[in-house]
Amino acid sequence: MLLNFLTGNSILLIIFPHQRKRTRVLFPQKIIHKYVTQHLTTPLIKLLKNINWTKKSGILIIGICLSAMLLKFLVQPYRGTWIYQFGSLISLFIFFGGILWSFINTLLLISTHKSELKNNLIWIFLSAFPFLYFVIMMTIVMNRTID
């Protein structure tokens, strides 16, 4: 078995003695990626298959709300242009849509898992996190304006 590793092209050349006519050119990144991701994604795939869509959407809601906050931050340098106007408006719609979706999804999770509420408490809090964030921040702001 002959191994030749060329660092310039990152090519691993493997010649198998029992297959003299066939030569396989393999890239080390693909080999590592295949075996590492196979072992990492197998438990993740099994976990995601056992989760219903309301639990999956709880994770998605947090991502949507965070992306709306990131969009609002990224359009700040374009203040005074049409990019800022539309980006800010889109960011608000996405954020408040995520808040509304968070509230609805939390109610769905509570109504679906009434009998096993203790086991699904983390999913309920995960789904309610954007809504709770909004309510707590609005409470803080309202208390400061009243004082």
Residue, then its C-alpha position, 0 to 999 in steps of 0.5 A: m500500500l503506497l501513501n503519497f500526501l501532497t501538501g500543495n494540493s491536499i491530495l491523498l493518493i492511495i494505491f491498493p495492491h489487490q486492485r492494480k488497475r484502479t487508483r483512488v484519489l481521495f481528499p483528506q477533508k472529505i474523508i474526515h468530514k464523512y466520518v466525523t459528521q457521520h458520528l456527530t449527526t447520527p444522534l442528532i438525527k435520531l433526536l430530531k426524529n423523536i421531536n414533534w414540530t412544535k418543539k422544533s419550531g421552538i428552536l426556530i423561533i429563537g433563531i428568527c428573533l435573533s436574526a431580526m435583531l441582527l438585521k436591525f443592527l446591520v442596517q444601522p450604517y445605512r441610516g438615511t437611505w432606503i436600505y435602512q428604511f426597508g431593513s428596519l421595517i422588515s426587522l420589526f415585522i420579523f421580530f414581532g412575528g416571532i414574538l407572536w409565533s412564540f406565544i402561540n407555539t407555547l400555548l400549543l405545547i402546553s395544551t399538547h403536553k398537559s399530562e407530561l408537563k414536567n418532562n417538556l418544561i424545557w421545551i415550553f420555556l425554550s419556546a416561550f423565551p422570545f415572548l418572555y423576553f419581550v414582556i420583561m423588557m416592556t415591563i422594565v421600560m414601562n416602569r422607568t417611564i412611570d417613575 
